[in-house]
Amino acid sequence: MSHTKAHRSTDSDLTLGGRAAAAAGSLFFSAPLMGLLWLLINSQIAPLSDSALPVWALGGAIAGFVILSFAFPRLAPNVFGWLCDLLMRLARWLW
């Protein structure tokens, strides 16, 4: 009787290395995207309330996307696409 282990195929997206790569890769998308949204929101809020969103809100949004990309590596690209579409719709509506 041969004792061979059944080799389970693992998905490279769901390994620790794949999740870390997704989190690092999300920085290339989340930093500019959140920066643009932060500037857009501040340009609309600051004249009305004489204050702007703090910089820590921008850092928190970027960190949130890194955590989202690490926890759900397949969901994060869909969220980035949805936010880019939202940003384009807002840009068309505002200008």
C-alpha positions, -999 to +999 in steps of 0.1 A: +000+000+000+015+033-011+013+063+012+011+092-011-004+125-001-030+140-023-014+172-036-040+199-033-037+226-059-037+260-043-048+292-059-020+316-061-043+345-054-053+331-020-018+323-007-001+346+017+023+358-010-005+364-034-024+384-009+007+404+000+013+411-037-023+422-041-020+446-012+012+460-025-002+464-060-033+481-047-011+510-035-004+519-072-042+523-077-055+534-043-030+562-036-038+582-068-075+573-068-080+583-031-059+614-036-081+625-065-113+618-045-099+636-015-091+667-036-125+666-053-143+663-020-122+690-004-128+714-033-165+710-027-165+710+011-139+736+020-157+767+005-189+757+023-176+749+058-143+768+060-125+735+067-112+706+047-109+669+053-078+661+073-049+643+057-054+613+080-087+607+062-067+602+030-042+579+047-071+560+063-088+554+029-055+542+014-049+519+043-085+506+040-079+497+004-047+479+013-065+459+039-094+452+015-069+440-012-052+417+013-084+403+027-103+399-006-077+398-035-103+391-061-128+417-050-104+447-048-101+452-087-139+453-090-140+480-062-113+500-079-131+498-112-164+509-096-146+539-079-130+549-111-163+549-129-178+569-100-150+594-102-156+598-140-193+603-135-187+629-108-162+647-130-187+649-158-214+661-134-193+688-117-176+702-148 
